[in-house]
């Protein structure tokens, strides 16, 4: 899988959120320029973020979700709009 800029940025945000004990994670992309990097796949490190309760993936380019996403048993809110 090609790891574009958006993927690398997401990995950094995931790690920072895990370290801080955050329960919410925003990996959305602001609407705007067409050149803004967008996620086309979710980093596997997200699957280890077991305390996650809210995940915002708005305005990316996701077409499928990995099976391991179902292992995030604390997840209560998942925003996938505009993908």
MDTraj code that builds the backbone (N, CA, C; nanometers):
import mdtraj as md
import numpy as np

residues = "UNK UNK UNK UNK UNK UNK UNK UNK UNK UNK UNK UNK UNK UNK UNK UNK UNK UNK UNK UNK UNK UNK UNK UNK UNK UNK UNK UNK UNK UNK UNK UNK UNK UNK UNK UNK UNK UNK UNK UNK UNK UNK UNK UNK UNK UNK UNK UNK UNK UNK UNK UNK UNK UNK UNK UNK UNK UNK UNK UNK UNK UNK UNK UNK UNK UNK UNK UNK UNK UNK UNK UNK UNK UNK UNK UNK UNK UNK UNK UNK UNK UNK UNK".split()
xyz = np.array([
    [0.0836, -0.1171, 0.0000],
    [0.0000, 0.0000, 0.0000],
    [0.0887, 0.1242, 0.0000],
    [0.0557, 0.2163, -0.0852],
    [0.1302, 0.3417, -0.0909],
    [0.0929, 0.4261, 0.0304],
    [0.1943, 0.4736, 0.0976],
    [0.1700, 0.5564, 0.2154],
    [0.1878, 0.7024, 0.1769],
    [0.0788, 0.7651, 0.1452],
    [0.0839, 0.9047, 0.1044],
    [0.0962, 0.9953, 0.2268],
    [0.1026, 1.1228, 0.2015],
    [0.1186, 1.2207, 0.3089],
    [0.0050, 1.2117, 0.4108],
    [-0.1169, 1.1935, 0.3646],
    [-0.2316, 1.1839, 0.4549],
    [-0.2182, 1.0624, 0.5464],
    [-0.1706, 0.9508, 0.4929],
    [-0.1522, 0.8281, 0.5709],
    [-0.0482, 0.8511, 0.6801],
    [0.0632, 0.9116, 0.6445],
    [0.1696, 0.9382, 0.7431],
    [0.1215, 1.0352, 0.8510],
    [0.0486, 1.1372, 0.8110],
    [-0.0058, 1.2320, 0.9084],
    [-0.1049, 1.1626, 1.0017],
    [-0.1868, 1.0741, 0.9468],
    [-0.2830, 1.0003, 1.0286],
    [-0.2112, 0.9125, 1.1303],
    [-0.1048, 0.8447, 1.0884],
    [-0.0283, 0.7621, 1.1817],
    [0.0254, 0.8456, 1.2972],
    [0.0734, 0.9647, 1.2684],
    [0.1259, 1.0533, 1.3731],
    [0.0146, 1.0980, 1.4683],
    [-0.1013, 1.1319, 1.4142],
    [-0.2140, 1.1731, 1.4979],
    [-0.2620, 1.0580, 1.5858],
    [-0.2652, 0.9377, 1.5301],
    [-0.3083, 0.8202, 1.6061],
    [-0.2147, 0.7965, 1.7234],
    [-0.0859, 0.7989, 1.6978],
    [0.0120, 0.7747, 1.8038],
    [0.0039, 0.8819, 1.9117],
    [-0.0075, 1.0069, 1.8736],
    [-0.0178, 1.1160, 1.9712],
    [-0.1444, 1.1011, 2.0557],
    [-0.2550, 1.0658, 1.9933],
    [-0.3808, 1.0491, 2.0654],
    [-0.3738, 0.9302, 2.1613],
    [-0.3140, 0.8211, 2.1173],
    [-0.2994, 0.7035, 2.2046],
    [-0.2154, 0.7375, 2.3268],
    [-0.1053, 0.8065, 2.3041],
    [-0.0155, 0.8423, 2.4154],
    [-0.0831, 0.9338, 2.5171],
    [-0.1691, 1.0212, 2.4692],
    [-0.2349, 1.1163, 2.5589],
    [-0.3592, 1.0574, 2.6256],
    [-0.4014, 0.9386, 2.5824],
    [-0.5204, 0.8764, 2.6394],
    [-0.6502, 0.9322, 2.5839],
    [-0.6424, 0.9980, 2.4696],
    [-0.7620, 1.0577, 2.4085],
    [-0.8654, 0.9507, 2.3757],
    [-0.9902, 0.9907, 2.3767],
    [-1.0992, 0.9000, 2.3416],
    [-1.1635, 0.9395, 2.2087],
    [-1.1210, 1.0529, 2.1542],
    [-1.1722, 1.1015, 2.0264],
    [-1.0558, 1.1237, 1.9314],
    [-1.0815, 1.0995, 1.8032],
    [-0.9776, 1.1193, 1.7022],
    [-1.0408, 1.1779, 1.5766],
    [-0.9828, 1.2856, 1.5288],
    [-1.0320, 1.3523, 1.4086],
    [-0.9298, 1.3350, 1.2965],
    [-0.9624, 1.2496, 1.2011],
    [-0.8787, 1.2290, 1.0829],
    [-0.9499, 1.2824, 0.9589],
    [-1.0395, 1.3777, 0.9807],
    [-1.1133, 1.4361, 0.8691],
    [-1.0236, 1.5319, 0.7916],
    [-1.0670, 1.5620, 0.6711],
    [-0.9965, 1.6571, 0.5852],
    [-1.0892, 1.7757, 0.5664],
    [-1.0364, 1.8924, 0.5873],
    [-1.1174, 2.0127, 0.5671],
    [-1.1507, 2.0275, 0.4202],
    [-1.2703, 2.0716, 0.3972],
    [-1.3089, 2.0982, 0.2583],
    [-1.2250, 2.2123, 0.2067],
    [-1.1895, 2.2031, 0.0833],
    [-1.1072, 2.3095, 0.0271],
    [-1.0374, 2.2619, -0.0978],
    [-0.9106, 2.2880, -0.1037],
    [-0.8325, 2.2581, -0.2225],
    [-0.8378, 2.1125, -0.2644],
    [-0.8452, 2.0917, -0.3932],
    [-0.8500, 1.9559, -0.4464],
    [-0.7167, 1.8847, -0.4304],
    [-0.6119, 1.9566, -0.3969],
    [-0.4802, 1.8952, -0.3805],
    [-0.4554, 1.8476, -0.2376],
    [-0.5506, 1.8698, -0.1489],
    [-0.5351, 1.8272, -0.0105],
    [-0.5252, 1.6752, -0.0050],
    [-0.4198, 1.6197, 0.0584],
    [-0.4065, 1.4737, 0.0671],
    [-0.5202, 1.4132, 0.1494],
    [-0.5707, 1.3008, 0.1023],
    [-0.6814, 1.2329, 0.1696],
    [-0.6460, 1.0870, 0.1927],
    [-0.7043, 1.0309, 0.2970],
    [-0.6828, 0.8894, 0.3260],
    [-0.7584, 0.8029, 0.2261],
    [-0.6914, 0.7024, 0.1755],
    [-0.7559, 0.6030, 0.0898],
    [-0.7646, 0.4693, 0.1624],
    [-0.6950, 0.4585, 0.2757],
    [-0.6970, 0.3391, 0.3607],
    [-0.6656, 0.3833, 0.5029],
    [-0.7106, 0.3046, 0.5991],
    [-0.6839, 0.3379, 0.7392],
    [-0.5549, 0.2727, 0.7861],
    [-0.4719, 0.3462, 0.8580],
    [-0.3499, 0.2872, 0.9137],
    [-0.3840, 0.1749, 1.0121],
    [-0.3106, 0.0651, 1.0055],
    [-0.3365, -0.0481, 1.0945],
    [-0.3174, -0.0119, 1.2408],
    [-0.2353, 0.0879, 1.2685],
    [-0.2130, 0.1288, 1.4074],
    [-0.3424, 0.1760, 1.4739],
    [-0.4398, 0.2160, 1.3951],
    [-0.5688, 0.2572, 1.4489],
    [-0.6377, 0.1406, 1.5199],
    [-0.6135, 0.0201, 1.4744],
    [-0.6735, -0.0987, 1.5342],
    [-0.6268, -0.1263, 1.6757],
    [-0.5176, -0.0637, 1.7168],
    [-0.4654, -0.0810, 1.8526],
    [-0.5125, 0.0304, 1.9460],
    [-0.5917, 0.1200, 1.8963],
    [-0.6407, 0.2353, 1.9724],
    [-0.7702, 0.1940, 2.0421],
    [-0.7585, 0.1023, 2.1376],
    [-0.8749, 0.0354, 2.1953],
    [-0.9654, 0.1255, 2.2783],
    [-0.9145, 0.2367, 2.3297],
    [-0.9985, 0.3248, 2.4109],
    [-1.0788, 0.4237, 2.3260],
    [-1.0613, 0.4204, 2.1954],
    [-1.1261, 0.5161, 2.1055],
    [-1.2784, 0.5046, 2.1120],
    [-1.3448, 0.6194, 2.1314],
    [-1.4906, 0.6228, 2.1370],
    [-1.5525, 0.6984, 2.0196],
    [-1.4772, 0.7912, 1.9614],
    [-1.5300, 0.8726, 1.8519],
    [-1.4229, 0.8891, 1.7444],
    [-1.4603, 0.8607, 1.6200],
    [-1.3667, 0.8680, 1.5077],
    [-1.4316, 0.9447, 1.3930],
    [-1.3666, 1.0522, 1.3512],
    [-1.4170, 1.1342, 1.2411],
    [-1.3271, 1.1144, 1.1191],
    [-1.3838, 1.0600, 1.0130],
    [-1.3103, 1.0338, 0.8889],
    [-1.3708, 1.1103, 0.7705],
    [-1.4372, 1.2185, 0.7982],
    [-1.5057, 1.2984, 0.6966],
    [-1.4104, 1.3479, 0.5874],
    [-1.4614, 1.3525, 0.4651],
    [-1.3928, 1.4114, 0.3492],
    [-1.2630, 1.3416, 0.3105],
    [-1.2575, 1.2120, 0.3245],
    [-1.1432, 1.1352, 0.2766],
    [-1.1834, 1.0632, 0.1481],
    [-1.1079, 0.9626, 0.1106],
    [-1.1397, 0.8843, -0.0091],
    [-1.1413, 0.7360, 0.0250],
    [-1.2081, 0.7027, 0.1341],
    [-1.2170, 0.5636, 0.1776],
    [-1.3292, 0.4941, 0.1011],
    [-1.3006, 0.3769, 0.0488],
    [-1.4035, 0.3002, -0.0221],
    [-1.4376, 0.1712, 0.0506],
    [-1.3484, 0.1248, 0.1366],
    [-1.3736, 0.0057, 0.2185],
    [-1.3191, 0.0305, 0.3586],
    [-1.3696, -0.0459, 0.4530],
    [-1.3201, -0.0397, 0.5902],
    [-1.2620, -0.1755, 0.6272],
    [-1.1524, -0.1768, 0.7012],
    [-1.0911, -0.3039, 0.7394],
    [-1.1749, -0.3770, 0.8443],
    [-1.1671, -0.5101, 0.8432],
    [-1.2416, -0.5901, 0.9398],
    [-1.2017, -0.5583, 1.0828],
    [-1.0749, -0.5271, 1.1043],
    [-1.0287, -0.5013, 1.2405],
    [-1.0954, -0.3797, 1.3041],
    [-1.1609, -0.2964, 1.2266],
    [-1.2302, -0.1805, 1.2823],
    [-1.3378, -0.2259, 1.3817],
    [-1.3941, -0.3427, 1.3581],
    [-1.4942, -0.3989, 1.4482],
    [-1.4393, -0.4371, 1.5844],
    [-1.3082, -0.4424, 1.5972],
    [-1.2455, -0.4755, 1.7255],
    [-1.2360, -0.3542, 1.8175],
    [-1.2697, -0.2384, 1.7671],
    [-1.2702, -0.1175, 1.8504],
    [-1.4036, -0.1129, 1.9250],
    [-1.4125, -0.1935, 2.0287],
    [-1.5398, -0.2160, 2.0977],
    [-1.5907, -0.0951, 2.1751],
    [-1.5062, 0.0022, 2.2022],
    [-1.5494, 0.1234, 2.2728],
    [-1.6028, 0.2295, 2.1769],
    [-1.5859, 0.2080, 2.0469],
    [-1.6250, 0.3070, 1.9464],
    [-1.7767, 0.3262, 1.9460],
    [-1.8196, 0.4491, 1.9692],
    [-1.9619, 0.4820, 1.9736],
    [-2.0045, 0.5715, 1.8575],
    [-1.9089, 0.6457, 1.8013],
    [-1.9406, 0.7395, 1.6937],
    [-1.8374, 0.7259, 1.5819],
    [-1.8868, 0.7039, 1.4604],
    [-1.8007, 0.6906, 1.3431],
    [-1.8599, 0.7753, 1.2314],
    [-1.7883, 0.8805, 1.1913],
    [-1.8368, 0.9705, 1.0866],
    [-1.7594, 0.9428, 0.9583],
    [-1.8304, 0.8949, 0.8579],
    [-1.7711, 0.8612, 0.7281],
    [-1.8284, 0.9470, 0.6150],
    [-1.8909, 1.0563, 0.6481],
    [-1.9559, 1.1355, 0.5436],
    [-1.8548, 1.1892, 0.4424],
    [-1.9010, 1.1996, 0.3197],
    [-1.8242, 1.2525, 0.2068],
    [-1.6965, 1.1735, 0.1820],
    [-1.7115, 1.0447, 0.1680],
    [-1.5991, 0.9578, 0.1297],
    [-1.6280, 0.8981, -0.0061],
])
top = md.Topology()
chain = top.add_chain()
for i, resn in enumerate(residues, 1):
    res = top.add_residue(resn, chain, resSeq=i)
    for name in ("N", "CA", "C"):
        top.add_atom(name, md.element.get_by_symbol(name[0]), res)
traj = md.Trajectory(xyz[None], top)
